[in-house]
Amino acid sequence: METAEAQKVIIEGLEKKKGKSKFYLKDFYAMLPDWKPREVNKLVNNMVQQEMLEYWSSGSTTLYGIKGAGKQGAAEEGEE
């Protein structure tokens, strides 16, 4: 699976999850079962750099979500 195809799988997978806007990295492993965890991690971090995804951290836990989705995304942008 190519990188662009994997990015599409991730975005579509996140959009299908109703009522949830932030996901653990392990959730992305399930979306790309043929990929090694390190490859998935690099892809997700690349998507954050490209501003397709954003990360949220509580200090001990890091979660990822679609850029601007959920309450944290809107509050950080000053849109509320």
N, CA, C and O atoms as a GROMACS GRO file, in nm:
protein
  320
    1MET      N    1   0.084  -0.118   0.000
    1MET     CA    2   0.000   0.000   0.000
    1MET      C    3   0.089   0.124   0.000
    1MET      O    4   0.182   0.135   0.080
    2GLU      N    5   0.060   0.215  -0.088
    2GLU     CA    6   0.136   0.339  -0.098
    2GLU      C    7   0.101   0.434   0.016
    2GLU      O    8  -0.001   0.417   0.082
    3THR      N    9   0.186   0.534   0.039
    3THR     CA   10   0.166   0.630   0.146
    3THR      C   11   0.036   0.708   0.128
    3THR      O   12  -0.041   0.723   0.223
    4ALA      N   13   0.009   0.757   0.008
    4ALA     CA   14  -0.113   0.834  -0.017
    4ALA      C   15  -0.238   0.749   0.008
    4ALA      O   16  -0.337   0.797   0.062
    5GLU      N   17  -0.230   0.624  -0.031
    5GLU     CA   18  -0.342   0.531  -0.009
    5GLU      C   19  -0.362   0.508   0.141
    5GLU      O   20  -0.476   0.503   0.188
    6ALA      N   21  -0.254   0.493   0.215
    6ALA     CA   22  -0.261   0.472   0.360
    6ALA      C   23  -0.318   0.595   0.429
    6ALA      O   24  -0.396   0.582   0.523
    7GLN      N   25  -0.280   0.713   0.384
    7GLN     CA   26  -0.334   0.837   0.440
    7GLN      C   27  -0.485   0.843   0.419
    7GLN      O   28  -0.559   0.884   0.508
    8LYS      N   29  -0.529   0.803   0.302
    8LYS     CA   30  -0.673   0.803   0.272
    8LYS      C   31  -0.746   0.705   0.362
    8LYS      O   32  -0.855   0.735   0.411
    9VAL      N   33  -0.688   0.587   0.385
    9VAL     CA   34  -0.748   0.487   0.474
    9VAL      C   35  -0.763   0.545   0.615
    9VAL      O   36  -0.866   0.526   0.679
   10ILE      N   37  -0.662   0.614   0.662
   10ILE     CA   38  -0.666   0.672   0.796
   10ILE      C   39  -0.774   0.780   0.806
   10ILE      O   40  -0.854   0.779   0.899
   11ILE      N   41  -0.775   0.873   0.712
   11ILE     CA   42  -0.874   0.982   0.716
   11ILE      C   43  -1.016   0.926   0.710
   11ILE      O   44  -1.102   0.967   0.787
   12GLU      N   45  -1.040   0.832   0.619
   12GLU     CA   46  -1.173   0.772   0.607
   12GLU      C   47  -1.210   0.695   0.734
   12GLU      O   48  -1.325   0.699   0.778
   13GLY      N   49  -1.114   0.625   0.791
   13GLY     CA   50  -1.139   0.550   0.914
   13GLY      C   51  -1.175   0.642   1.030
   13GLY      O   52  -1.263   0.609   1.110
   14LEU      N   53  -1.108   0.756   1.040
   14LEU     CA   54  -1.137   0.851   1.147
   14LEU      C   55  -1.273   0.916   1.127
   14LEU      O   56  -1.345   0.939   1.224
   15GLU      N   57  -1.307   0.947   1.003
   15GLU     CA   58  -1.436   1.012   0.974
   15GLU      C   59  -1.554   0.919   1.003
   15GLU      O   60  -1.663   0.967   1.034
   16LYS      N   61  -1.534   0.789   0.993
   16LYS     CA   62  -1.641   0.692   1.018
   16LYS      C   63  -1.672   0.677   1.167
   16LYS      O   64  -1.781   0.634   1.204
   17LYS      N   65  -1.576   0.711   1.253
   17LYS     CA   66  -1.594   0.693   1.397
   17LYS      C   67  -1.675   0.811   1.452
   17LYS      O   68  -1.620   0.917   1.481
   18LYS      N   69  -1.803   0.791   1.466
   18LYS     CA   70  -1.893   0.896   1.516
   18LYS      C   71  -1.877   0.914   1.666
   18LYS      O   72  -1.862   0.817   1.740
   19GLY      N   73  -1.880   1.038   1.710
   19GLY     CA   74  -1.875   1.068   1.852
   19GLY      C   75  -1.736   1.061   1.914
   19GLY      O   76  -1.721   1.079   2.035
   20LYS      N   77  -1.636   1.036   1.835
   20LYS     CA   78  -1.500   1.027   1.886
   20LYS      C   79  -1.410   1.109   1.793
   20LYS      O   80  -1.415   1.091   1.671
   21SER      N   81  -1.330   1.198   1.851
   21SER     CA   82  -1.246   1.281   1.766
   21SER      C   83  -1.096   1.262   1.789
   21SER      O   84  -1.015   1.306   1.708
   22LYS      N   85  -1.058   1.197   1.898
   22LYS     CA   86  -0.917   1.173   1.930
   22LYS      C   87  -0.891   1.024   1.944
   22LYS      O   88  -0.973   0.950   1.999
   23PHE      N   89  -0.776   0.980   1.893
   23PHE     CA   90  -0.745   0.837   1.887
   23PHE      C   91  -0.603   0.811   1.934
   23PHE      O   92  -0.513   0.893   1.914
   24TYR      N   93  -0.584   0.695   1.996
   24TYR     CA   94  -0.451   0.649   2.034
   24TYR      C   95  -0.377   0.601   1.910
   24TYR      O   96  -0.438   0.565   1.810
   25LEU      N   97  -0.245   0.601   1.918
   25LEU     CA   98  -0.164   0.553   1.806
   25LEU      C   99  -0.197   0.407   1.773
   25LEU      O  100  -0.194   0.368   1.657
   26LYS      N  101  -0.228   0.327   1.875
   26LYS     CA  102  -0.261   0.186   1.850
   26LYS      C  103  -0.386   0.171   1.764
   26LYS      O  104  -0.401   0.069   1.695
   27ASP      N  105  -0.476   0.269   1.764
   27ASP     CA  106  -0.594   0.265   1.678
   27ASP      C  107  -0.554   0.270   1.530
   27ASP      O  108  -0.620   0.212   1.445
   28PHE      N  109  -0.446   0.340   1.502
   28PHE     CA  110  -0.397   0.350   1.364
   28PHE      C  111  -0.332   0.219   1.318
   28PHE      O  112  -0.336   0.185   1.200
   29TYR      N  113  -0.273   0.145   1.414
   29TYR     CA  114  -0.215   0.015   1.379
   29TYR      C  115  -0.324  -0.078   1.326
   29TYR      O  116  -0.299  -0.154   1.232
   30ALA      N  117  -0.442  -0.072   1.384
   30ALA     CA  118  -0.553  -0.158   1.340
   30ALA      C  119  -0.601  -0.119   1.200
   30ALA      O  120  -0.650  -0.204   1.125
   31MET      N  121  -0.589   0.008   1.166
   31MET     CA  122  -0.632   0.055   1.033
   31MET      C  123  -0.538   0.008   0.923
   31MET      O  124  -0.578  -0.010   0.808
   32LEU      N  125  -0.412  -0.012   0.959
   32LEU     CA  126  -0.309  -0.055   0.862
   32LEU      C  127  -0.241  -0.181   0.915
   32LEU      O  128  -0.124  -0.177   0.953
   33PRO      N  129  -0.312  -0.292   0.917
   33PRO     CA  130  -0.257  -0.414   0.979
   33PRO      C  131  -0.133  -0.472   0.908
   33PRO      O  132  -0.056  -0.545   0.971
   34ASP      N  133  -0.114  -0.442   0.782
   34ASP     CA  134   0.002  -0.494   0.708
   34ASP      C  135   0.128  -0.411   0.731
   34ASP      O  136   0.237  -0.452   0.692
   35TRP      N  137   0.114  -0.296   0.794
   35TRP     CA  138   0.227  -0.207   0.819
   35TRP      C  139   0.288  -0.237   0.955
   35TRP      O  140   0.217  -0.278   1.047
   36LYS      N  141   0.418  -0.217   0.968
   36LYS     CA  142   0.485  -0.230   1.096
   36LYS      C  143   0.452  -0.107   1.181
   36LYS      O  144   0.431   0.001   1.127
   37PRO      N  145   0.447  -0.124   1.314
   37PRO     CA  146   0.414  -0.010   1.401
   37PRO      C  147   0.502   0.113   1.378
   37PRO      O  148   0.452   0.226   1.382
   38ARG      N  149   0.630   0.093   1.354
   38ARG     CA  150   0.718   0.208   1.331
   38ARG      C  151   0.680   0.283   1.203
   38ARG      O  152   0.686   0.406   1.200
   39GLU      N  153   0.641   0.210   1.099
   39GLU     CA  154   0.598   0.273   0.974
   39GLU      C  155   0.471   0.354   0.994
   39GLU      O  156   0.457   0.464   0.940
   40VAL      N  157   0.377   0.299   1.073
   40VAL     CA  158   0.252   0.370   1.102
   40VAL      C  159   0.282   0.497   1.181
   40VAL      O  160   0.226   0.603   1.154
   41ASN      N  161   0.371   0.485   1.279
   41ASN     CA  162   0.409   0.601   1.360
   41ASN      C  163   0.467   0.712   1.271
   41ASN      O  164   0.431   0.829   1.287
   42LYS      N  165   0.556   0.676   1.181
   42LYS     CA  166   0.615   0.775   1.091
   42LYS      C  167   0.509   0.839   1.002
   42LYS      O  168   0.512   0.960   0.979
   43LEU      N  169   0.416   0.758   0.951
   43LEU     CA  170   0.310   0.809   0.865
   43LEU      C  171   0.222   0.907   0.940
   43LEU      O  172   0.192   1.015   0.889
   44VAL      N  173   0.180   0.871   1.062
   44VAL     CA  174   0.094   0.959   1.141
   44VAL      C  175   0.166   1.089   1.174
   44VAL      O  176   0.107   1.197   1.163
   45ASN      N  177   0.292   1.081   1.213
   45ASN     CA  178   0.368   1.204   1.242
   45ASN      C  179   0.385   1.290   1.118
   45ASN      O  180   0.382   1.413   1.126
   46ASN      N  181   0.403   1.227   1.003
   46ASN     CA  182   0.412   1.300   0.877
   46ASN      C  183   0.279   1.371   0.847
   46ASN      O  184   0.278   1.484   0.800
   47MET      N  185   0.168   1.303   0.876
   47MET     CA  186   0.036   1.363   0.854
   47MET      C  187   0.013   1.482   0.947
   47MET      O  188  -0.056   1.577   0.911
   48VAL      N  189   0.070   1.476   1.068
   48VAL     CA  190   0.062   1.590   1.160
   48VAL      C  191   0.142   1.707   1.102
   48VAL      O  192   0.096   1.821   1.106
   49GLN      N  193   0.261   1.680   1.049
   49GLN     CA  194   0.343   1.785   0.989
   49GLN      C  195   0.275   1.848   0.868
   49GLN      O  196   0.290   1.967   0.843
   50GLN      N  197   0.200   1.767   0.794
   50GLN     CA  198   0.128   1.817   0.676
   50GLN      C  199  -0.004   1.884   0.714
   50GLN      O  200  -0.077   1.932   0.628
   51GLU      N  201  -0.035   1.886   0.844
   51GLU     CA  202  -0.157   1.944   0.900
   51GLU      C  203  -0.283   1.873   0.854
   51GLU      O  204  -0.390   1.934   0.847
   52MET      N  205  -0.272   1.744   0.823
   52MET     CA  206  -0.390   1.661   0.796
   52MET      C  207  -0.448   1.614   0.929
   52MET      O  208  -0.570   1.602   0.944
   53LEU      N  209  -0.360   1.587   1.024
   53LEU     CA  210  -0.397   1.545   1.158
   53LEU      C  211  -0.335   1.643   1.257
   53LEU      O  212  -0.246   1.720   1.224
   54GLU      N  213  -0.386   1.637   1.380
   54GLU     CA  214  -0.325   1.714   1.488
   54GLU      C  215  -0.310   1.623   1.608
   54GLU      O  216  -0.380   1.522   1.620
   55TYR      N  217  -0.218   1.657   1.695
   55TYR     CA  218  -0.204   1.575   1.815
   55TYR      C  219  -0.243   1.657   1.936
   55TYR      O  220  -0.235   1.780   1.938
   56TRP      N  221  -0.287   1.584   2.037
   56TRP     CA  222  -0.325   1.642   2.165
   56TRP      C  223  -0.256   1.561   2.272
   56TRP      O  224  -0.256   1.438   2.267
   57SER      N  225  -0.197   1.628   2.368
   57SER     CA  226  -0.125   1.558   2.473
   57SER      C  227  -0.172   1.606   2.610
   57SER      O  228  -0.190   1.725   2.633
   58SER      N  229  -0.192   1.511   2.700
   58SER     CA  230  -0.227   1.544   2.838
   58SER      C  231  -0.101   1.551   2.924
   58SER      O  232  -0.108   1.581   3.043
   59GLY      N  233   0.011   1.523   2.865
   59GLY     CA  234   0.137   1.516   2.938
   59GLY      C  235   0.185   1.373   2.949
   59GLY      O  236   0.305   1.345   2.938
   60SER      N  237   0.092   1.281   2.971
   60SER     CA  238   0.128   1.141   2.981
   60SER      C  239   0.073   1.060   2.864
   60SER      O  240   0.120   0.949   2.837
   61THR      N  241  -0.027   1.114   2.796
   61THR     CA  242  -0.092   1.043   2.685
   61THR      C  243  -0.098   1.134   2.564
   61THR      O  244  -0.131   1.252   2.577
   62THR      N  245  -0.068   1.080   2.448
   62THR     CA  246  -0.079   1.154   2.324
   62THR      C  247  -0.189   1.093   2.240
   62THR      O  248  -0.192   0.972   2.218
   63LEU      N  249  -0.279   1.177   2.193
   63LEU     CA  250  -0.388   1.134   2.106
   63LEU      C  251  -0.380   1.211   1.976
   63LEU      O  252  -0.325   1.321   1.970
   64TYR      N  253  -0.436   1.153   1.871
   64TYR     CA  254  -0.434   1.213   1.738
   64TYR      C  255  -0.576   1.224   1.686
   64TYR      O  256  -0.662   1.143   1.719
   65GLY      N  257  -0.600   1.325   1.603
   65GLY     CA  258  -0.732   1.341   1.541
   65GLY      C  259  -0.722   1.424   1.415
   65GLY      O  260  -0.616   1.479   1.384
   66ILE      N  261  -0.831   1.432   1.343
   66ILE     CA  262  -0.836   1.512   1.222
   66ILE      C  263  -0.824   1.659   1.261
   66ILE      O  264  -0.887   1.704   1.357
   67LYS      N  265  -0.745   1.733   1.188
   67LYS     CA  266  -0.720   1.875   1.215
   67LYS      C  267  -0.851   1.951   1.225
   67LYS      O  268  -0.932   1.950   1.132
   68GLY      N  269  -0.874   2.018   1.339
   68GLY     CA  270  -0.992   2.100   1.359
   68GLY      C  271  -1.115   2.026   1.408
   68GLY      O  272  -1.216   2.090   1.438
   69ALA      N  273  -1.109   1.895   1.417
   69ALA     CA  274  -1.225   1.818   1.463
   69ALA      C  275  -1.224   1.808   1.615
   69ALA      O  276  -1.117   1.800   1.676
   70GLY      N  277  -1.340   1.807   1.675
   70GLY     CA  278  -1.350   1.793   1.819
   70GLY      C  279  -1.337   1.925   1.891
   70GLY      O  280  -1.304   2.027   1.831
   71LYS      N  281  -1.363   1.924   2.020
   71LYS     CA  282  -1.364   2.046   2.100
   71LYS      C  283  -1.226   2.107   2.114
   71LYS      O  284  -1.212   2.229   2.107
   72GLN      N  285  -1.122   2.024   2.135
   72GLN     CA  286  -0.988   2.076   2.152
   72GLN      C  287  -0.942   2.150   2.027
   72GLN      O  288  -0.883   2.257   2.037
   73GLY      N  289  -0.968   2.094   1.910
   73GLY     CA  290  -0.925   2.155   1.784
   73GLY      C  291  -0.987   2.292   1.766
   73GLY      O  292  -0.916   2.386   1.729
   74ALA      N  293  -1.116   2.307   1.790
   74ALA     CA  294  -1.184   2.433   1.771
   74ALA      C  295  -1.140   2.535   1.876
   74ALA      O  296  -1.124   2.653   1.844
   75ALA      N  297  -1.121   2.492   2.000
   75ALA     CA  298  -1.080   2.584   2.106
   75ALA      C  299  -0.940   2.637   2.082
   75ALA      O  300  -0.913   2.754   2.108
   76GLU      N  301  -0.850   2.552   2.034
   76GLU     CA  302  -0.714   2.595   2.007
   76GLU      C  303  -0.709   2.696   1.894
   76GLU      O  304  -0.624   2.785   1.893
   77GLU      N  305  -0.799   2.683   1.799
   77GLU     CA  306  -0.802   2.772   1.685
   77GLU      C  307  -0.870   2.906   1.719
   77GLU      O  308  -0.861   3.002   1.642
   78GLY      N  309  -0.937   2.912   1.834
   78GLY     CA  310  -1.008   3.033   1.873
   78GLY      C  311  -1.139   3.050   1.800
   78GLY      O  312  -1.186   3.163   1.784
   79GLU      N  313  -1.199   2.941   1.755
   79GLU     CA  314  -1.321   2.947   1.677
   79GLU      C  315  -1.446   2.942   1.763
   79GLU      O  316  -1.556   2.965   1.712
   80GLU      N  317  -1.433   2.913   1.891
   80GLU     CA  318  -1.552   2.904   1.977
   80GLU      C  319  -1.580   3.036   2.043
   80GLU      O  320  -1.677   3.048   2.119
   0.00000   0.00000   0.00000
